[in-house]
Amino acid sequence: TSMTEDGFQKKTHYKPLELYVQQAHNWLSDVTDISDFDSETEKWDYFEREFQRCSENSLYYLDKYLYIKEPDMLDADNMKYTAKPVHEVMAFLFDCGYSIMMGKPRQVAATTTYLGLALKKLIFRKNTFIKFVTMDVDKAEQIMEDKLKYPTSQMPDYLTPAVSGDSKEGLQFGRKIPGKKGKRGGANSRFDIAAPTVSAVNSGAPQIVMVDEAGYIKVVGKMIRESRPTMFKQDLATGKLKMVRQLIVWSTGGTEEGKNKIKTKAFEEEYYACLDKWKKGEYNYGIIPIFFDWTTRPGITKEFYESERKNYTVDGPNKDQVMNQFRLTYPSRVEDMFLSESKLLVPINYIHQQEDRINAIPAIEKPQPGYFEPIYDYGNPSQENDDVPYKIIGSHWVPTEPGDPRTSTLMFMHPEKEWRGRYFAGTDPISSDNGYSNMSTAIFDKKLKTLSAIVNYRDENHKYTFLQCLLCRLYYGQHSECPELIESNIGTAYIDYI
């Protein structure tokens, strides 16, 4: 949860992850090699041990056996892969079998890492089918050649399974069993590439689907929704449906690059939908939103980040667009990934300065999250179709902890009850029970000329959303003591509710 919105630099300690990393490092400290043994029995024991370790811990496999093409190196054709902290998290989540929706900065080696994890799964888990989707087939072929087939050629012979199929469309491991027509032995695993279509994820029922550069795929949302029914399978022990397939989607915020690489809103919509489900505790959605900020780029430092920000700081009419480009390249917040390079009403740099200022406020001075409960007149039952059992005569504030899905409101200052004509409510309502936008009520303090509370909320039951806004106003004054201005063109349903 600490990485779903706040970013990697604010992630909390997590014991299972720490043990996972420690296990890999303990095994990596063992420098023995199969060539150190003479007898076939000893070599076989070593092979079985390595096979088991790689099967159990993908991070161990990446750091010990993955070699990657490195065209920028002058003195070598390849280089040894070295996992950074961000890759440790990626490998851990992969081994847990979680489905991921990941936003990231550029140059964090996400595609290299995920293709390395795919290769590990193909080699060490029999009958595995992985499908790889990116924005066009030509790019997918190149990625497969450089980041899957080439590392396969660098694997030790004793760990590399037989290749039964090698084409532009994919790679298959396995071997024919002599005397048994149509039967295959060995790994019997396959990796296919596919163009981004609505049915791309479903075709062939792969156990793992990887979607690269999702920000440039217009149909990514339809692909995910089309795949959901096929991600579940009946558990024979319990008889219930269980999510058994793994979907991993990742993308940068990026900028527009050429006619075939134009950002779409689809990934942004899917990421925020996924984040909204997670924040509400609706974990049966099955996909975890993860945000990797600029600090996850290997080798980057705070000094380099600040230096680059200065390089992107320019004067003139395009200064805001240039700064937006910097935020896209080095995102600090989820919102940075989805910035437009077009000019904003308020400069993005100013927005982030205010966010940083707010985040620096001591905890005791920060606004308090919570929600409202109605105070009832138990002697006055409500009418038949009302959503509350009794007439409401007041409102009670219930504080919550940050992240509590019940939170509807941020409270800056509680009302001074003896005042009249001091508090005013302004409401931007929702027009129906469908859609994704929140409803908001802001309480204005006429004496201090500032906001006292803000409701920013949406519940699946639109009447409960209405209720939270109504109770907020009642908390600051009964009826005429807290007049309310409602956006009239879409506020009819809320007015009727009141």
Contacts in CASP RR format, 6 or more apart in sequence:
PFRMAT RR
TARGET T0000
AUTHOR 0000-0000-0000
METHOD contacts of the structure
MODEL  1
TSMTEDGFQKKTHYKPLELYVQQAHNWLSDVTDISDFDSETEKWDYFERE
FQRCSENSLYYLDKYLYIKEPDMLDADNMKYTAKPVHEVMAFLFDCGYSI
MMGKPRQVAATTTYLGLALKKLIFRKNTFIKFVTMDVDKAEQIMEDKLKY
PTSQMPDYLTPAVSGDSKEGLQFGRKIPGKKGKRGGANSRFDIAAPTVSA
VNSGAPQIVMVDEAGYIKVVGKMIRESRPTMFKQDLATGKLKMVRQLIVW
STGGTEEGKNKIKTKAFEEEYYACLDKWKKGEYNYGIIPIFFDWTTRPGI
TKEFYESERKNYTVDGPNKDQVMNQFRLTYPSRVEDMFLSESKLLVPINY
IHQQEDRINAIPAIEKPQPGYFEPIYDYGNPSQENDDVPYKIIGSHWVPT
EPGDPRTSTLMFMHPEKEWRGRYFAGTDPISSDNGYSNMSTAIFDKKLKT
LSAIVNYRDENHKYTFLQCLLCRLYYGQHSECPELIESNIGTAYIDYI
1 278 0 8 1.000
2 10 0 8 1.000
2 11 0 8 1.000
2 12 0 8 1.000
3 10 0 8 1.000
3 11 0 8 1.000
3 89 0 8 1.000
3 290 0 8 1.000
3 291 0 8 1.000
3 292 0 8 1.000
4 275 0 8 1.000
4 278 0 8 1.000
4 279 0 8 1.000
4 288 0 8 1.000
4 289 0 8 1.000
4 290 0 8 1.000
4 291 0 8 1.000
5 275 0 8 1.000
5 279 0 8 1.000
5 289 0 8 1.000
5 291 0 8 1.000
5 333 0 8 1.000
5 334 0 8 1.000
6 291 0 8 1.000
7 291 0 8 1.000
7 292 0 8 1.000
7 293 0 8 1.000
7 333 0 8 1.000
7 334 0 8 1.000
8 85 0 8 1.000
8 86 0 8 1.000
8 89 0 8 1.000
8 291 0 8 1.000
8 292 0 8 1.000
8 293 0 8 1.000
8 295 0 8 1.000
8 296 0 8 1.000
9 293 0 8 1.000
9 295 0 8 1.000
11 89 0 8 1.000
16 92 0 8 1.000
17 88 0 8 1.000
17 89 0 8 1.000
17 92 0 8 1.000
20 57 0 8 1.000
20 59 0 8 1.000
20 88 0 8 1.000
20 91 0 8 1.000
20 92 0 8 1.000
20 95 0 8 1.000
21 59 0 8 1.000
21 88 0 8 1.000
21 92 0 8 1.000
23 56 0 8 1.000
23 57 0 8 1.000
23 60 0 8 1.000
24 57 0 8 1.000
24 59 0 8 1.000
24 60 0 8 1.000
24 63 0 8 1.000
27 53 0 8 1.000
27 57 0 8 1.000
27 60 0 8 1.000
28 60 0 8 1.000
28 63 0 8 1.000
28 64 0 8 1.000
32 46 0 8 1.000
34 43 0 8 1.000
34 46 0 8 1.000
34 47 0 8 1.000
34 50 0 8 1.000
34 156 0 8 1.000
34 158 0 8 1.000
37 43 0 8 1.000
37 46 0 8 1.000
43 158 0 8 1.000
47 158 0 8 1.000
47 159 0 8 1.000
50 159 0 8 1.000
51 124 0 8 1.000
51 159 0 8 1.000
53 60 0 8 1.000
53 61 0 8 1.000
54 60 0 8 1.000
54 61 0 8 1.000
54 64 0 8 1.000
54 65 0 8 1.000
54 120 0 8 1.000
54 123 0 8 1.000
54 124 0 8 1.000
54 159 0 8 1.000
55 124 0 8 1.000
55 125 0 8 1.000
57 91 0 8 1.000
57 95 0 8 1.000
58 91 0 8 1.000
58 94 0 8 1.000
58 95 0 8 1.000
58 117 0 8 1.000
58 120 0 8 1.000
58 121 0 8 1.000
59 83 0 8 1.000
59 87 0 8 1.000
59 88 0 8 1.000
59 91 0 8 1.000
59 92 0 8 1.000
61 120 0 8 1.000
61 124 0 8 1.000
62 81 0 8 1.000
62 83 0 8 1.000
62 87 0 8 1.000
62 91 0 8 1.000
62 113 0 8 1.000
62 116 0 8 1.000
62 117 0 8 1.000
62 120 0 8 1.000
63 81 0 8 1.000
63 82 0 8 1.000
63 83 0 8 1.000
65 155 0 8 1.000
65 156 0 8 1.000
65 159 0 8 1.000
66 80 0 8 1.000
66 81 0 8 1.000
66 116 0 8 1.000
66 119 0 8 1.000
66 151 0 8 1.000
67 78 0 8 1.000
67 79 0 8 1.000
67 80 0 8 1.000
67 81 0 8 1.000
67 150 0 8 1.000
67 151 0 8 1.000
67 154 0 8 1.000
68 78 0 8 1.000
68 79 0 8 1.000
68 81 0 8 1.000
68 112 0 8 1.000
68 146 0 8 1.000
68 147 0 8 1.000
68 150 0 8 1.000
68 151 0 8 1.000
69 77 0 8 1.000
69 78 0 8 1.000
69 146 0 8 1.000
69 147 0 8 1.000
69 150 0 8 1.000
70 76 0 8 1.000
70 77 0 8 1.000
70 78 0 8 1.000
70 79 0 8 1.000
73 79 0 8 1.000
78 150 0 8 1.000
78 154 0 8 1.000
81 112 0 8 1.000
81 116 0 8 1.000
83 91 0 8 1.000
83 113 0 8 1.000
84 109 0 8 1.000
84 296 0 8 1.000
84 298 0 8 1.000
85 296 0 8 1.000
86 108 0 8 1.000
86 292 0 8 1.000
86 296 0 8 1.000
86 298 0 8 1.000
87 109 0 8 1.000
87 113 0 8 1.000
89 290 0 8 1.000
90 110 0 8 1.000
90 113 0 8 1.000
90 114 0 8 1.000
90 117 0 8 1.000
91 113 0 8 1.000
91 117 0 8 1.000
93 100 0 8 1.000
93 288 0 8 1.000
93 290 0 8 1.000
94 114 0 8 1.000
94 117 0 8 1.000
94 246 0 8 1.000
94 248 0 8 1.000
97 246 0 8 1.000
98 246 0 8 1.000
98 288 0 8 1.000
99 231 0 8 1.000
99 243 0 8 1.000
99 245 0 8 1.000
99 246 0 8 1.000
99 247 0 8 1.000
99 248 0 8 1.000
99 286 0 8 1.000
99 287 0 8 1.000
99 288 0 8 1.000
100 247 0 8 1.000
100 248 0 8 1.000
100 249 0 8 1.000
100 250 0 8 1.000
100 287 0 8 1.000
100 288 0 8 1.000
100 290 0 8 1.000
101 249 0 8 1.000
101 250 0 8 1.000
101 270 0 8 1.000
101 271 0 8 1.000
101 274 0 8 1.000
101 287 0 8 1.000
101 288 0 8 1.000
101 289 0 8 1.000
101 290 0 8 1.000
102 110 0 8 1.000
102 248 0 8 1.000
102 249 0 8 1.000
102 250 0 8 1.000
102 251 0 8 1.000
102 289 0 8 1.000
102 290 0 8 1.000
102 291 0 8 1.000
102 292 0 8 1.000
103 250 0 8 1.000
103 251 0 8 1.000
103 252 0 8 1.000
103 253 0 8 1.000
103 271 0 8 1.000
103 290 0 8 1.000
103 291 0 8 1.000
103 292 0 8 1.000
103 334 0 8 1.000
103 337 0 8 1.000
104 110 0 8 1.000
104 250 0 8 1.000
104 251 0 8 1.000
104 252 0 8 1.000
104 291 0 8 1.000
104 292 0 8 1.000
104 296 0 8 1.000
105 252 0 8 1.000
105 292 0 8 1.000
105 293 0 8 1.000
105 294 0 8 1.000
105 296 0 8 1.000
105 297 0 8 1.000
105 329 0 8 1.000
105 330 0 8 1.000
105 331 0 8 1.000
106 252 0 8 1.000
106 254 0 8 1.000
106 297 0 8 1.000
106 329 0 8 1.000
107 297 0 8 1.000
107 298 0 8 1.000
108 292 0 8 1.000
108 296 0 8 1.000
108 297 0 8 1.000
108 298 0 8 1.000
109 298 0 8 1.000
110 250 0 8 1.000
111 143 0 8 1.000
111 147 0 8 1.000
111 212 0 8 1.000
111 250 0 8 1.000
112 147 0 8 1.000
114 210 0 8 1.000
114 212 0 8 1.000
114 248 0 8 1.000
114 250 0 8 1.000
115 132 0 8 1.000
115 143 0 8 1.000
115 144 0 8 1.000
115 147 0 8 1.000
115 148 0 8 1.000
115 151 0 8 1.000
115 210 0 8 1.000
116 147 0 8 1.000
116 148 0 8 1.000
116 151 0 8 1.000
118 130 0 8 1.000
118 132 0 8 1.000
118 148 0 8 1.000
118 191 0 8 1.000
118 208 0 8 1.000
118 210 0 8 1.000
119 148 0 8 1.000
119 151 0 8 1.000
119 152 0 8 1.000
121 128 0 8 1.000
121 130 0 8 1.000
121 189 0 8 1.000
121 208 0 8 1.000
122 128 0 8 1.000
122 130 0 8 1.000
122 171 0 8 1.000
122 173 0 8 1.000
122 187 0 8 1.000
122 189 0 8 1.000
122 190 0 8 1.000
122 191 0 8 1.000
123 155 0 8 1.000
123 159 0 8 1.000
123 160 0 8 1.000
123 161 0 8 1.000
123 173 0 8 1.000
123 187 0 8 1.000
123 189 0 8 1.000
125 187 0 8 1.000
125 189 0 8 1.000
126 186 0 8 1.000
126 187 0 8 1.000
126 188 0 8 1.000
126 189 0 8 1.000
127 188 0 8 1.000
127 189 0 8 1.000
128 187 0 8 1.000
128 189 0 8 1.000
128 190 0 8 1.000
128 207 0 8 1.000
128 208 0 8 1.000
129 189 0 8 1.000
129 190 0 8 1.000
129 192 0 8 1.000
129 204 0 8 1.000
129 205 0 8 1.000
129 206 0 8 1.000
129 207 0 8 1.000
129 208 0 8 1.000
130 189 0 8 1.000
130 190 0 8 1.000
130 191 0 8 1.000
130 192 0 8 1.000
130 206 0 8 1.000
130 207 0 8 1.000
130 208 0 8 1.000
130 209 0 8 1.000
130 210 0 8 1.000
131 191 0 8 1.000
131 192 0 8 1.000
131 193 0 8 1.000
131 194 0 8 1.000
131 200 0 8 1.000
131 201 0 8 1.000
131 203 0 8 1.000
131 204 0 8 1.000
131 206 0 8 1.000
131 208 0 8 1.000
131 209 0 8 1.000
131 210 0 8 1.000
132 140 0 8 1.000
132 143 0 8 1.000
132 144 0 8 1.000
132 191 0 8 1.000
132 192 0 8 1.000
132 193 0 8 1.000
132 194 0 8 1.000
132 209 0 8 1.000
132 210 0 8 1.000
132 212 0 8 1.000
133 140 0 8 1.000
133 193 0 8 1.000
133 194 0 8 1.000
133 195 0 8 1.000
133 196 0 8 1.000
133 200 0 8 1.000
133 201 0 8 1.000
133 209 0 8 1.000
133 210 0 8 1.000
133 211 0 8 1.000
133 212 0 8 1.000
133 217 0 8 1.000
133 223 0 8 1.000
134 140 0 8 1.000
134 143 0 8 1.000
134 193 0 8 1.000
134 196 0 8 1.000
134 211 0 8 1.000
134 212 0 8 1.000
134 213 0 8 1.000
134 217 0 8 1.000
135 196 0 8 1.000
135 212 0 8 1.000
135 213 0 8 1.000
135 216 0 8 1.000
135 217 0 8 1.000
135 260 0 8 1.000
135 261 0 8 1.000
136 195 0 8 1.000
136 196 0 8 1.000
136 260 0 8 1.000
137 193 0 8 1.000
137 194 0 8 1.000
137 195 0 8 1.000
139 213 0 8 1.000
140 193 0 8 1.000
140 194 0 8 1.000
140 195 0 8 1.000
140 212 0 8 1.000
141 168 0 8 1.000
141 193 0 8 1.000
143 212 0 8 1.000
144 170 0 8 1.000
144 171 0 8 1.000
144 191 0 8 1.000
144 193 0 8 1.000
148 171 0 8 1.000
148 191 0 8 1.000
149 166 0 8 1.000
149 171 0 8 1.000
152 160 0 8 1.000
152 163 0 8 1.000
152 171 0 8 1.000
161 173 0 8 1.000
161 174 0 8 1.000
161 175 0 8 1.000
161 186 0 8 1.000
161 187 0 8 1.000
161 189 0 8 1.000
162 173 0 8 1.000
162 174 0 8 1.000
162 175 0 8 1.000
162 186 0 8 1.000
162 187 0 8 1.000
163 171 0 8 1.000
163 172 0 8 1.000
163 173 0 8 1.000
163 174 0 8 1.000
164 172 0 8 1.000
164 173 0 8 1.000
164 174 0 8 1.000
164 175 0 8 1.000
164 176 0 8 1.000
164 184 0 8 1.000
165 171 0 8 1.000
165 172 0 8 1.000
166 172 0 8 1.000
169 192 0 8 1.000
169 193 0 8 1.000
170 190 0 8 1.000
170 191 0 8 1.000
170 192 0 8 1.000
170 193 0 8 1.000
171 190 0 8 1.000
171 191 0 8 1.000
172 189 0 8 1.000
172 190 0 8 1.000
172 191 0 8 1.000
173 186 0 8 1.000
173 187 0 8 1.000
173 188 0 8 1.000
173 189 0 8 1.000
173 190 0 8 1.000
174 184 0 8 1.000
174 185 0 8 1.000
174 186 0 8 1.000
174 187 0 8 1.000
174 188 0 8 1.000
174 189 0 8 1.000
175 184 0 8 1.000
175 185 0 8 1.000
175 186 0 8 1.000
176 182 0 8 1.000
176 183 0 8 1.000
176 184 0 8 1.000
176 185 0 8 1.000
177 183 0 8 1.000
177 184 0 8 1.000
177 185 0 8 1.000
192 206 0 8 1.000
194 200 0 8 1.000
194 203 0 8 1.000
196 211 0 8 1.000
196 217 0 8 1.000
196 218 0 8 1.000
196 219 0 8 1.000
196 220 0 8 1.000
196 223 0 8 1.000
197 219 0 8 1.000
197 223 0 8 1.000
198 219 0 8 1.000
198 222 0 8 1.000
198 223 0 8 1.000
198 226 0 8 1.000
199 226 0 8 1.000
200 223 0 8 1.000
201 209 0 8 1.000
201 211 0 8 1.000
201 223 0 8 1.000
201 224 0 8 1.000
201 226 0 8 1.000
201 227 0 8 1.000
201 230 0 8 1.000
201 247 0 8 1.000
202 226 0 8 1.000
202 227 0 8 1.000
202 230 0 8 1.000
205 230 0 8 1.000
205 245 0 8 1.000
206 245 0 8 1.000
207 244 0 8 1.000
207 245 0 8 1.000
207 246 0 8 1.000
208 245 0 8 1.000
208 246 0 8 1.000
208 247 0 8 1.000
208 248 0 8 1.000
209 227 0 8 1.000
209 245 0 8 1.000
209 246 0 8 1.000
209 247 0 8 1.000
209 248 0 8 1.000
210 248 0 8 1.000
210 249 0 8 1.000
211 217 0 8 1.000
211 220 0 8 1.000
211 223 0 8 1.000
211 247 0 8 1.000
211 248 0 8 1.000
211 249 0 8 1.000
211 250 0 8 1.000
212 250 0 8 1.000
212 251 0 8 1.000
213 251 0 8 1.000
213 252 0 8 1.000
214 220 0 8 1.000
214 249 0 8 1.000
214 250 0 8 1.000
214 251 0 8 1.000
214 266 0 8 1.000
214 267 0 8 1.000
214 270 0 8 1.000
215 251 0 8 1.000
215 252 0 8 1.000
215 253 0 8 1.000
215 254 0 8 1.000
215 263 0 8 1.000
215 264 0 8 1.000
215 266 0 8 1.000
215 267 0 8 1.000
215 268 0 8 1.000
216 251 0 8 1.000
216 261 0 8 1.000
216 262 0 8 1.000
216 263 0 8 1.000
216 264 0 8 1.000
217 223 0 8 1.000
217 264 0 8 1.000
217 266 0 8 1.000
217 267 0 8 1.000
218 264 0 8 1.000
218 266 0 8 1.000
219 266 0 8 1.000
220 249 0 8 1.000
220 264 0 8 1.000
220 266 0 8 1.000
220 267 0 8 1.000
220 270 0 8 1.000
221 266 0 8 1.000
221 269 0 8 1.000
221 270 0 8 1.000
224 247 0 8 1.000
224 249 0 8 1.000
224 270 0 8 1.000
224 287 0 8 1.000
227 245 0 8 1.000
227 247 0 8 1.000
230 245 0 8 1.000
231 243 0 8 1.000
231 244 0 8 1.000
231 245 0 8 1.000
231 247 0 8 1.000
232 241 0 8 1.000
232 242 0 8 1.000
232 243 0 8 1.000
232 244 0 8 1.000
233 241 0 8 1.000
233 242 0 8 1.000
233 244 0 8 1.000
233 245 0 8 1.000
234 240 0 8 1.000
234 241 0 8 1.000
234 242 0 8 1.000
235 241 0 8 1.000
235 242 0 8 1.000
243 286 0 8 1.000
247 287 0 8 1.000
249 267 0 8 1.000
249 270 0 8 1.000
249 287 0 8 1.000
251 267 0 8 1.000
252 328 0 8 1.000
252 337 0 8 1.000
253 263 0 8 1.000
253 328 0 8 1.000
253 331 0 8 1.000
253 336 0 8 1.000
253 337 0 8 1.000
253 338 0 8 1.000
254 263 0 8 1.000
254 328 0 8 1.000
254 329 0 8 1.000
254 337 0 8 1.000
255 263 0 8 1.000
255 325 0 8 1.000
255 328 0 8 1.000
255 329 0 8 1.000
255 341 0 8 1.000
256 262 0 8 1.000
256 263 0 8 1.000
256 341 0 8 1.000
268 337 0 8 1.000
268 338 0 8 1.000
271 289 0 8 1.000
271 334 0 8 1.000
271 337 0 8 1.000
272 436 0 8 1.000
273 436 0 8 1.000
274 285 0 8 1.000
274 287 0 8 1.000
274 288 0 8 1.000
274 289 0 8 1.000
275 289 0 8 1.000
275 334 0 8 1.000
276 436 0 8 1.000
277 283 0 8 1.000
277 285 0 8 1.000
277 287 0 8 1.000
278 285 0 8 1.000
278 288 0 8 1.000
278 289 0 8 1.000
279 403 0 8 1.000
279 405 0 8 1.000
280 405 0 8 1.000
281 405 0 8 1.000
291 331 0 8 1.000
291 334 0 8 1.000
291 337 0 8 1.000
293 331 0 8 1.000
293 332 0 8 1.000
293 333 0 8 1.000
294 300 0 8 1.000
294 305 0 8 1.000
294 330 0 8 1.000
294 331 0 8 1.000
294 332 0 8 1.000
297 330 0 8 1.000
305 330 0 8 1.000
308 326 0 8 1.000
308 330 0 8 1.000
309 326 0 8 1.000
309 330 0 8 1.000
312 322 0 8 1.000
312 323 0 8 1.000
312 325 0 8 1.000
312 326 0 8 1.000
313 319 0 8 1.000
313 322 0 8 1.000
313 323 0 8 1.000
314 322 0 8 1.000
319 347 0 8 1.000
320 343 0 8 1.000
320 344 0 8 1.000
320 347 0 8 1.000
320 348 0 8 1.000
320 349 0 8 1.000
321 341 0 8 1.000
321 342 0 8 1.000
321 343 0 8 1.000
323 347 0 8 1.000
323 348 0 8 1.000
323 349 0 8 1.000
324 339 0 8 1.000
324 340 0 8 1.000
324 341 0 8 1.000
324 344 0 8 1.000
324 348 0 8 1.000
325 341 0 8 1.000
327 336 0 8 1.000
327 339 0 8 1.000
327 348 0 8 1.000
327 352 0 8 1.000
328 336 0 8 1.000
328 337 0 8 1.000
328 339 0 8 1.000
328 341 0 8 1.000
330 336 0 8 1.000
331 337 0 8 1.000
332 352 0 8 1.000
333 352 0 8 1.000
333 355 0 8 1.000
339 348 0 8 1.000
344 351 0 8 1.000
367 410 0 8 1.000
367 411 0 8 1.000
367 412 0 8 1.000
368 399 0 8 1.000
368 410 0 8 1.000
368 411 0 8 1.000
369 399 0 8 1.000
369 400 0 8 1.000
369 401 0 8 1.000
369 402 0 8 1.000
369 403 0 8 1.000
369 404 0 8 1.000
369 407 0 8 1.000
369 409 0 8 1.000
369 410 0 8 1.000
369 411 0 8 1.000
370 397 0 8 1.000
370 398 0 8 1.000
370 399 0 8 1.000
370 400 0 8 1.000
370 404 0 8 1.000
370 406 0 8 1.000
370 407 0 8 1.000
370 408 0 8 1.000
370 409 0 8 1.000
370 410 0 8 1.000
370 411 0 8 1.000
371 398 0 8 1.000
371 400 0 8 1.000
371 406 0 8 1.000
371 407 0 8 1.000
371 408 0 8 1.000
371 409 0 8 1.000
371 468 0 8 1.000
372 395 0 8 1.000
372 396 0 8 1.000
372 397 0 8 1.000
372 398 0 8 1.000
372 408 0 8 1.000
372 409 0 8 1.000
372 467 0 8 1.000
372 468 0 8 1.000
372 471 0 8 1.000
372 472 0 8 1.000
372 475 0 8 1.000
373 395 0 8 1.000
373 396 0 8 1.000
373 398 0 8 1.000
373 471 0 8 1.000
374 388 0 8 1.000
374 392 0 8 1.000
374 394 0 8 1.000
374 395 0 8 1.000
374 396 0 8 1.000
374 467 0 8 1.000
374 471 0 8 1.000
375 392 0 8 1.000
375 393 0 8 1.000
375 394 0 8 1.000
375 395 0 8 1.000
375 396 0 8 1.000
376 388 0 8 1.000
376 389 0 8 1.000
376 390 0 8 1.000
376 391 0 8 1.000
376 392 0 8 1.000
376 393 0 8 1.000
377 390 0 8 1.000
377 391 0 8 1.000
377 392 0 8 1.000
377 393 0 8 1.000
378 390 0 8 1.000
379 390 0 8 1.000
379 391 0 8 1.000
380 390 0 8 1.000
380 391 0 8 1.000
381 389 0 8 1.000
381 390 0 8 1.000
381 391 0 8 1.000
382 388 0 8 1.000
382 389 0 8 1.000
382 390 0 8 1.000
382 391 0 8 1.000
387 461 0 8 1.000
387 463 0 8 1.000
387 464 0 8 1.000
387 467 0 8 1.000
388 467 0 8 1.000
392 470 0 8 1.000
392 471 0 8 1.000
392 474 0 8 1.000
394 471 0 8 1.000
394 474 0 8 1.000
394 475 0 8 1.000
394 478 0 8 1.000
395 471 0 8 1.000
395 472 0 8 1.000
395 474 0 8 1.000
395 475 0 8 1.000
396 475 0 8 1.000
397 411 0 8 1.000
397 414 0 8 1.000
397 475 0 8 1.000
398 406 0 8 1.000
400 406 0 8 1.000
400 407 0 8 1.000
407 457 0 8 1.000
408 455 0 8 1.000
408 456 0 8 1.000
408 457 0 8 1.000
408 468 0 8 1.000
409 453 0 8 1.000
409 454 0 8 1.000
409 455 0 8 1.000
409 456 0 8 1.000
409 457 0 8 1.000
409 468 0 8 1.000
409 472 0 8 1.000
410 453 0 8 1.000
410 454 0 8 1.000
410 456 0 8 1.000
411 452 0 8 1.000
411 453 0 8 1.000
412 450 0 8 1.000
412 451 0 8 1.000
412 452 0 8 1.000
412 453 0 8 1.000
412 454 0 8 1.000
413 445 0 8 1.000
413 448 0 8 1.000
413 452 0 8 1.000
413 453 0 8 1.000
414 452 0 8 1.000
415 422 0 8 1.000
415 423 0 8 1.000
415 452 0 8 1.000
415 475 0 8 1.000
415 476 0 8 1.000
415 477 0 8 1.000
416 422 0 8 1.000
419 447 0 8 1.000
420 481 0 8 1.000
421 446 0 8 1.000
421 481 0 8 1.000
421 482 0 8 1.000
422 445 0 8 1.000
422 446 0 8 1.000
422 447 0 8 1.000
423 443 0 8 1.000
423 444 0 8 1.000
423 445 0 8 1.000
423 446 0 8 1.000
423 452 0 8 1.000
423 476 0 8 1.000
423 477 0 8 1.000
423 481 0 8 1.000
423 482 0 8 1.000
424 443 0 8 1.000
424 444 0 8 1.000
424 446 0 8 1.000
424 482 0 8 1.000
424 483 0 8 1.000
424 484 0 8 1.000
424 485 0 8 1.000
425 441 0 8 1.000
425 442 0 8 1.000
425 443 0 8 1.000
425 444 0 8 1.000
425 472 0 8 1.000
425 473 0 8 1.000
425 476 0 8 1.000
425 482 0 8 1.000
425 483 0 8 1.000
425 484 0 8 1.000
425 485 0 8 1.000
426 441 0 8 1.000
426 442 0 8 1.000
426 443 0 8 1.000
426 444 0 8 1.000
426 484 0 8 1.000
426 485 0 8 1.000
426 486 0 8 1.000
427 439 0 8 1.000
427 440 0 8 1.000
427 441 0 8 1.000
427 442 0 8 1.000
427 469 0 8 1.000
427 484 0 8 1.000
427 485 0 8 1.000
427 486 0 8 1.000
427 487 0 8 1.000
427 491 0 8 1.000
427 494 0 8 1.000
428 439 0 8 1.000
428 440 0 8 1.000
428 441 0 8 1.000
428 487 0 8 1.000
429 439 0 8 1.000
429 466 0 8 1.000
429 469 0 8 1.000
429 486 0 8 1.000
429 487 0 8 1.000
429 490 0 8 1.000
429 491 0 8 1.000
429 493 0 8 1.000
429 494 0 8 1.000
430 437 0 8 1.000
430 438 0 8 1.000
430 439 0 8 1.000
430 458 0 8 1.000
430 462 0 8 1.000
430 465 0 8 1.000
430 490 0 8 1.000
430 494 0 8 1.000
431 490 0 8 1.000
431 491 0 8 1.000
431 493 0 8 1.000
432 462 0 8 1.000
432 493 0 8 1.000
433 460 0 8 1.000
433 461 0 8 1.000
433 462 0 8 1.000
436 458 0 8 1.000
437 458 0 8 1.000
438 456 0 8 1.000
438 457 0 8 1.000
438 458 0 8 1.000
439 455 0 8 1.000
439 457 0 8 1.000
439 458 0 8 1.000
439 465 0 8 1.000
439 466 0 8 1.000
439 469 0 8 1.000
439 494 0 8 1.000
440 454 0 8 1.000
440 455 0 8 1.000
440 456 0 8 1.000
440 457 0 8 1.000
440 469 0 8 1.000
441 454 0 8 1.000
441 455 0 8 1.000
441 468 0 8 1.000
441 469 0 8 1.000
441 472 0 8 1.000
441 473 0 8 1.000
441 484 0 8 1.000
442 451 0 8 1.000
442 453 0 8 1.000
442 454 0 8 1.000
442 455 0 8 1.000
443 451 0 8 1.000
443 452 0 8 1.000
443 453 0 8 1.000
443 454 0 8 1.000
443 472 0 8 1.000
443 473 0 8 1.000
443 476 0 8 1.000
443 482 0 8 1.000
444 450 0 8 1.000
444 451 0 8 1.000
444 452 0 8 1.000
445 451 0 8 1.000
445 452 0 8 1.000
452 476 0 8 1.000
453 472 0 8 1.000
453 475 0 8 1.000
453 476 0 8 1.000
455 468 0 8 1.000
455 469 0 8 1.000
455 472 0 8 1.000
457 465 0 8 1.000
457 468 0 8 1.000
458 465 0 8 1.000
459 465 0 8 1.000
459 468 0 8 1.000
462 493 0 8 1.000
463 497 0 8 1.000
466 493 0 8 1.000
466 494 0 8 1.000
466 497 0 8 1.000
466 498 0 8 1.000
469 494 0 8 1.000
470 497 0 8 1.000
470 498 0 8 1.000
473 482 0 8 1.000
473 484 0 8 1.000
474 482 0 8 1.000
476 482 0 8 1.000
486 494 0 8 1.000
486 495 0 8 1.000
END
